[in-house]
Amino acid sequence: MSNMKTAMLSNAVKNSRTMMMFVSFTVVMTLGTFALTSKAVSTYNEAMEIQEKTTEMKSTIQDWKGKVEFINQQSYRPVSENQIDSVNSDILMSIGANNLKLTDFQVSKASEQKISHDFSLKIAGQYKDVIHFLALFQAKDALVNLMSIHFVPRDGMLEADVIYRIYTK
């Protein structure tokens, strides 16, 4: 009987060890599954944030491309800083082409944001030539704005003080 008790006790201990190992293995696997699931959810959330940022960036780039296309389709648009002299040259050449005399030319100021430069010029000539020059006041495709014009008749001629602005990129 003692052998039987020992055998039963030994069998119970073996079953208990097996059960403990099974429970331990199940607990470890459950904890591992939770840890891996948590990591997977965290990685998924990070991927979704990155995808959202990427979509936002693509949208911003597309908006800018649309704006660039719009500006480039306009007949007049801002010029780069290094083109300002060329634009002024075109304007000054058109003075001579319209039989006018340039009596003064000044660089007034650049805007604080560097989006434009103001210039002042005085011209003199026949009424029809001055008006024709001002009616066609432009320089290639540069965005130029007449800010003010002041006329003074003098000695049978018309003098015009013109302040204009060249817009830059």
BATI-8660 format. One record per residue (C-alpha): x, y, z; residue number from 1. Coordinates in steps of 0.2 Angstrom, whole numbers. Layout:
<recs>
+-------+-------+-------+-----+
!     u !     v !     w !  nr !
+-------+-------+-------+-----+
!     X !     Y !     Z ! NUM !
...
+-------+-------+-------+-----+
</recs>
This chain:
<recs>
+-------+-------+-------+-----+
!     u !     v !     w !  nr !
+-------+-------+-------+-----+
!     0 !     0 !     0 !   1 !
!    14 !    11 !     4 !   2 !
!    20 !     8 !   -14 !   3 !
!     3 !    13 !   -21 !   4 !
!     3 !    28 !   -10 !   5 !
!    20 !    33 !   -16 !   6 !
!    15 !    29 !   -34 !   7 !
!    -1 !    40 !   -33 !   8 !
!     9 !    53 !   -24 !   9 !
!    22 !    53 !   -37 !  10 !
!     9 !    53 !   -51 !  11 !
!     0 !    68 !   -42 !  12 !
!    17 !    77 !   -41 !  13 !
!    20 !    74 !   -60 !  14 !
!     3 !    79 !   -64 !  15 !
!     5 !    95 !   -53 !  16 !
!    22 !    99 !   -62 !  17 !
!    14 !    96 !   -79 !  18 !
!     0 !   107 !   -74 !  19 !
!    12 !   121 !   -67 !  20 !
!    22 !   120 !   -83 !  21 !
!     6 !   122 !   -93 !  22 !
!     0 !   136 !   -83 !  23 !
!    17 !   145 !   -83 !  24 !
!    18 !   142 !  -102 !  25 !
!     1 !   149 !  -104 !  26 !
!     4 !   164 !   -94 !  27 !
!    21 !   168 !  -103 !  28 !
!    12 !   166 !  -120 !  29 !
!    -2 !   177 !  -114 !  30 !
!    10 !   190 !  -108 !  31 !
!    20 !   189 !  -124 !  32 !
!     4 !   190 !  -135 !  33 !
!    -1 !   206 !  -126 !  34 !
!    16 !   213 !  -128 !  35 !
!    17 !   210 !  -146 !  36 !
!    -1 !   215 !  -149 !  37 !
!     3 !   232 !  -140 !  38 !
!    18 !   234 !  -151 !  39 !
!     8 !   230 !  -166 !  40 !
!    -5 !   243 !  -162 !  41 !
!     8 !   256 !  -158 !  42 !
!    17 !   253 !  -174 !  43 !
!     0 !   254 !  -184 !  44 !
!    -4 !   271 !  -175 !  45 !
!    13 !   278 !  -180 !  46 !
!    11 !   272 !  -198 !  47 !
!    -6 !   280 !  -199 !  48 !
!     1 !   297 !  -192 !  49 !
!    15 !   296 !  -205 !  50 !
!     3 !   292 !  -219 !  51 !
!    -8 !   307 !  -213 !  52 !
!     7 !   318 !  -214 !  53 !
!    12 !   312 !  -231 !  54 !
!    -5 !   315 !  -237 !  55 !
!    -5 !   332 !  -230 !  56 !
!    12 !   336 !  -238 !  57 !
!     7 !   329 !  -255 !  58 !
!    -9 !   340 !  -254 !  59 !
!     2 !   356 !  -250 !  60 !
!    14 !   352 !  -264 !  61 !
!    -1 !   350 !  -276 !  62 !
!    -8 !   366 !  -270 !  63 !
!     8 !   375 !  -273 !  64 !
!    10 !   367 !  -290 !  65 !
!    -8 !   374 !  -294 !  66 !
!    -3 !   391 !  -288 !  67 !
!    13 !   391 !  -298 !  68 !
!     4 !   386 !  -314 !  69 !
!    -9 !   400 !  -311 !  70 !
!     5 !   413 !  -309 !  71 !
!    14 !   406 !  -324 !  72 !
!    -2 !   407 !  -335 !  73 !
!    -4 !   425 !  -331 !  74 !
!     2 !   438 !  -344 !  75 !
!    11 !   448 !  -330 !  76 !
!    20 !   440 !  -315 !  77 !
!    33 !   444 !  -302 !  78 !
!    51 !   444 !  -308 !  79 !
!    67 !   438 !  -299 !  80 !
!    78 !   450 !  -291 !  81 !
!    91 !   448 !  -304 !  82 !
!    79 !   453 !  -318 !  83 !
!    75 !   470 !  -311 !  84 !
!    88 !   479 !  -321 !  85 !
!    82 !   471 !  -337 !  86 !
!    64 !   477 !  -333 !  87 !
!    70 !   495 !  -330 !  88 !
!    80 !   494 !  -346 !  89 !
!    65 !   489 !  -356 !  90 !
!    55 !   504 !  -348 !  91 !
!    69 !   516 !  -351 !  92 !
!    71 !   510 !  -369 !  93 !
!    53 !   513 !  -372 !  94 !
!    55 !   531 !  -367 !  95 !
!    66 !   534 !  -381 !  96 !
!    56 !   524 !  -393 !  97 !
!    41 !   536 !  -389 !  98 !
!    51 !   551 !  -393 !  99 !
!    52 !   556 !  -374 ! 100 !
!    66 !   564 !  -364 ! 101 !
!    71 !   556 !  -348 ! 102 !
!    75 !   570 !  -336 ! 103 !
!    76 !   561 !  -319 ! 104 !
!    77 !   543 !  -313 ! 105 !
!    78 !   537 !  -295 ! 106 !
!    77 !   521 !  -286 ! 107 !
!    64 !   525 !  -272 ! 108 !
!    64 !   510 !  -261 ! 109 !
!    62 !   491 !  -259 ! 110 !
!    48 !   484 !  -249 ! 111 !
!    53 !   477 !  -232 ! 112 !
!    46 !   460 !  -237 ! 113 !
!    57 !   461 !  -253 ! 114 !
!    41 !   458 !  -264 ! 115 !
!    43 !   474 !  -274 ! 116 !
!    54 !   488 !  -278 ! 117 !
!    48 !   506 !  -281 ! 118 !
!    56 !   518 !  -294 ! 119 !
!    53 !   536 !  -300 ! 120 !
!    56 !   544 !  -316 ! 121 !
!    52 !   561 !  -325 ! 122 !
!    49 !   561 !  -343 ! 123 !
!    45 !   576 !  -355 ! 124 !
!    38 !   576 !  -372 ! 125 !
!    23 !   580 !  -383 ! 126 !
!     6 !   576 !  -375 ! 127 !
!     2 !   562 !  -387 ! 128 !
!    19 !   553 !  -384 ! 129 !
!    18 !   554 !  -365 ! 130 !
!     0 !   547 !  -365 ! 131 !
!     5 !   533 !  -378 ! 132 !
!    20 !   529 !  -367 ! 133 !
!     9 !   528 !  -351 ! 134 !
!    -5 !   518 !  -360 ! 135 !
!     8 !   505 !  -365 ! 136 !
!    18 !   505 !  -349 ! 137 !
!    25 !   488 !  -347 ! 138 !
!    41 !   478 !  -348 ! 139 !
!    40 !   461 !  -356 ! 140 !
!    29 !   450 !  -344 ! 141 !
!    35 !   458 !  -328 ! 142 !
!    22 !   463 !  -315 ! 143 !
!    23 !   482 !  -315 ! 144 !
!    11 !   494 !  -307 ! 145 !
!    10 !   513 !  -309 ! 146 !
!     8 !   520 !  -292 ! 147 !
!     6 !   538 !  -296 ! 148 !
!     7 !   550 !  -311 ! 149 !
!     9 !   569 !  -309 ! 150 !
!     7 !   580 !  -325 ! 151 !
!    15 !   597 !  -327 ! 152 !
!    13 !   607 !  -343 ! 153 !
!    29 !   616 !  -347 ! 154 !
!    35 !   626 !  -362 ! 155 !
!    23 !   617 !  -374 ! 156 !
!    28 !   600 !  -368 ! 157 !
!    20 !   589 !  -355 ! 158 !
!    31 !   583 !  -340 ! 159 !
!    26 !   568 !  -331 ! 160 !
!    32 !   562 !  -314 ! 161 !
!    29 !   543 !  -313 ! 162 !
!    31 !   532 !  -298 ! 163 !
!    30 !   513 !  -302 ! 164 !
!    33 !   497 !  -293 ! 165 !
!    41 !   481 !  -300 ! 166 !
!    35 !   465 !  -290 ! 167 !
!    48 !   452 !  -287 ! 168 !
!    47 !   433 !  -282 ! 169 !
+-------+-------+-------+-----+
</recs>
